[in-house]
Structures are given as structure tokens and as C-alpha cells.
Amino acid sequence: MFLSDVIAAVVFILTYPTLNFILQIHLYSEVILEEVEKGILFLRISSLLIGLSSLKYYRGFLSEKKKSYLDNKYFEKFKEFK
């Protein structure tokens, strides 16, 4: 029993820096992951806002093009009826 305790203590002492390093990486990774998630959320929200504003501009541009196309189309039909 005493020999197994000594072996366990030696193994623990030898592996403690590695275990401590792994534990620190795990703790820091949780903090880093939270920060990354916040950053990703910010990027998603900002890209969504940019997309919505560009979509609004594009829809306005298309509606103007559509209006001019329809005006020209009806103007051509109106000329045919005259």
C-alpha cells in the first residue's frame, strides 16, 4: 500500500504541470469561447443590418426600374391604340 501511494504521488508530481496547464486551457477556452460567441453575435447582427439596408436600397432601385419599364410598356401599347 505504501509503495502504491509513493508511485501515485510521484506520478501526480510529474504530471501536475501538464494537468494544471490543461485545466488552465480549459478555463481560458470557456472565457475565449464566450468572447468569440459575443463577437460572432455582433458580426451576425451587423451583417444583418447591412443586408437589410442594402436590400431596402436595392428594392427601391428595382421599383424605380420596374416603374420605368412598365411606363415604357404601357406607352408602347398606348401608341399602338392611337
C-alpha positions as semicolon CSV with decimal commas, in nm:
position;residue;x (nm);y (nm);z (nm)
1;M;0,000;0,000;0,000
2;F;0,278;0,237;0,086
3;L;0,458;0,171;-0,245
4;S;0,144;0,240;-0,447
5;D;0,093;0,569;-0,259
6;V;0,451;0,671;-0,333
7;I;0,411;0,580;-0,701
8;A;0,083;0,773;-0,718
9;A;0,247;1,076;-0,552
10;V;0,543;1,065;-0,794
11;V;0,313;1,033;-1,095
12;F;0,099;1,320;-0,967
13;I;0,404;1,542;-0,908
14;L;0,539;1,464;-1,255
15;T;0,208;1,518;-1,432
16;Y;0,083;1,813;-1,222
17;P;0,226;2,085;-1,451
18;T;0,065;1,919;-1,752
19;L;-0,268;1,873;-1,573
20;N;-0,257;2,230;-1,446
21;F;-0,182;2,354;-1,798
22;I;-0,470;2,152;-1,942
23;L;-0,704;2,284;-1,672
24;Q;-0,598;2,644;-1,742
25;I;-0,650;2,592;-2,114
26;H;-0,997;2,454;-2,042
27;L;-1,088;2,751;-1,821
28;Y;-0,946;3,004;-2,065
29;S;-1,114;2,831;-2,356
30;E;-1,453;2,881;-2,192
31;V;-1,380;3,252;-2,149
32;I;-1,244;3,279;-2,502
33;L;-1,544;3,089;-2,637
34;E;-1,782;3,331;-2,466
35;E;-1,597;3,627;-2,616
36;V;-1,595;3,464;-2,958
37;E;-1,969;3,397;-2,932
38;K;-2,024;3,764;-2,845
39;G;-1,812;3,865;-3,143
40;I;-1,996;3,629;-3,375
41;L;-2,328;3,760;-3,248
42;F;-2,210;4,117;-3,312
43;L;-2,096;4,022;-3,662
44;R;-2,425;3,850;-3,736
45;I;-2,628;4,147;-3,618
46;S;-2,414;4,398;-3,807
47;S;-2,421;4,190;-4,126
48;L;-2,798;4,154;-4,091
49;L;-2,837;4,531;-4,059
50;I;-2,609;4,591;-4,357
51;G;-2,803;4,332;-4,557
52;L;-3,137;4,487;-4,467
53;S;-3,023;4,836;-4,557
54;S;-2,880;4,720;-4,890
55;L;-3,198;4,521;-4,959
56;K;-3,406;4,830;-4,893
57;Y;-3,189;5,031;-5,133
58;Y;-3,200;4,752;-5,392
59;R;-3,578;4,720;-5,367
60;G;-3,611;5,094;-5,418
61;F;-3,380;5,072;-5,718
62;L;-3,579;4,781;-5,863
63;S;-3,910;4,954;-5,807
64;E;-3,782;5,257;-6,000
65;K;-3,659;5,031;-6,282
66;K;-3,991;4,844;-6,279
67;K;-4,187;5,169;-6,290
68;S;-3,989;5,294;-6,586
69;Y;-4,025;4,954;-6,759
70;L;-4,400;4,949;-6,703
71;D;-4,432;5,310;-6,813
72;N;-4,247;5,230;-7,135
73;K;-4,453;4,914;-7,186
74;Y;-4,784;5,096;-7,141
75;F;-4,660;5,385;-7,352
76;E;-4,587;5,142;-7,638
77;K;-4,935;4,989;-7,605
78;F;-5,088;5,334;-7,590
79;K;-4,908;5,427;-7,912
80;E;-5,047;5,112;-8,078
81;F;-5,404;5,207;-7,990
82;K;-5,371;5,557;-8,137
